[in-house]
Amino acid sequence: MVFTIKDLNECLLDFSRTVVTYSERELKARSSISAAQTQHYYDALYMKDQKINWLESRINNIGVNIENIVDARLFEKGN
């Protein structure tokens, strides 16, 4: 079997095209996955911030309720 330079060049050209095509597909896939992960992290941070805000308001409401109960007990003892 004899290989000519032309045959080797064609093989190299096909290999190079295939490698470039594969690399482009991988780059697109990785960038889309990265974008999806970034959006997921932003959504998770937003949900955590909302939960923190809800817990802070709940703590404030509990504090107000405790103050009201204490004031009511003190008023009862005073009468």
C-alpha positions as CSV (number, residue, x, y, z in Angstrom):
1,M,0.0,0.0,0.0
2,V,1.3,3.4,-1.0
3,F,0.3,6.7,0.6
4,T,1.0,9.9,-1.3
5,I,1.4,13.4,0.1
6,K,-2.0,14.2,-1.3
7,D,-3.6,11.4,0.7
8,L,-1.9,12.5,3.9
9,N,-2.9,16.1,3.3
10,E,-6.5,15.1,2.8
11,C,-6.5,13.0,6.0
12,L,-4.9,15.9,7.9
13,L,-7.5,18.3,6.5
14,D,-10.4,16.0,7.5
15,F,-8.9,15.5,10.9
16,S,-8.4,19.3,11.4
17,R,-12.0,20.0,10.3
18,T,-13.4,17.4,12.7
19,V,-11.3,18.7,15.6
20,V,-12.4,22.3,14.9
21,T,-16.1,21.2,14.7
22,Y,-15.8,19.2,17.9
23,S,-14.2,22.1,19.7
24,E,-16.9,24.6,18.6
25,R,-19.6,22.3,19.8
26,E,-17.9,21.8,23.1
27,L,-17.4,25.5,23.6
28,K,-21.1,26.2,22.8
29,A,-22.2,23.5,25.1
30,R,-20.0,24.6,28.0
31,S,-21.0,28.3,27.6
32,S,-24.7,27.4,27.7
33,I,-24.2,25.1,30.7
34,S,-22.3,27.9,32.4
35,A,-25.0,30.4,31.7
36,A,-27.6,28.0,33.1
37,Q,-25.6,27.4,36.2
38,T,-25.1,31.2,36.7
39,Q,-28.8,31.8,36.4
40,H,-29.5,29.0,38.9
41,Y,-27.1,30.5,41.4
42,Y,-28.7,33.9,41.0
43,D,-32.1,32.4,41.6
44,A,-30.8,30.5,44.6
45,L,-29.4,33.7,46.0
46,Y,-32.6,35.5,45.4
47,M,-34.6,32.8,47.2
48,K,-32.2,32.9,50.2
49,D,-32.5,36.7,50.4
50,Q,-36.3,36.4,50.4
51,K,-36.1,33.8,53.1
52,I,-33.8,36.0,55.2
53,N,-36.2,39.0,54.8
54,W,-39.1,36.8,55.8
55,L,-37.3,35.5,58.9
56,E,-36.2,39.1,59.9
57,S,-39.8,40.3,59.6
58,R,-41.0,37.3,61.6
59,I,-38.4,38.0,64.3
60,N,-39.6,41.6,64.5
61,N,-43.2,40.5,64.8
62,I,-42.4,38.1,67.5
63,G,-40.5,40.8,69.4
64,V,-43.5,43.2,69.1
65,N,-45.9,40.4,70.3
66,I,-43.6,39.6,73.3
67,E,-43.5,43.3,74.2
68,N,-47.3,43.5,74.0
69,I,-47.7,40.5,76.2
70,V,-45.2,41.8,78.8
71,D,-46.9,45.2,78.8
72,A,-50.3,43.6,79.2
73,R,-49.1,41.5,82.1
74,L,-47.5,44.5,83.8
75,F,-50.7,46.4,83.3
76,E,-52.7,43.6,84.9
77,K,-50.4,43.5,87.9
78,G,-50.7,47.3,88.3
79,N,-54.5,47.2,88.6
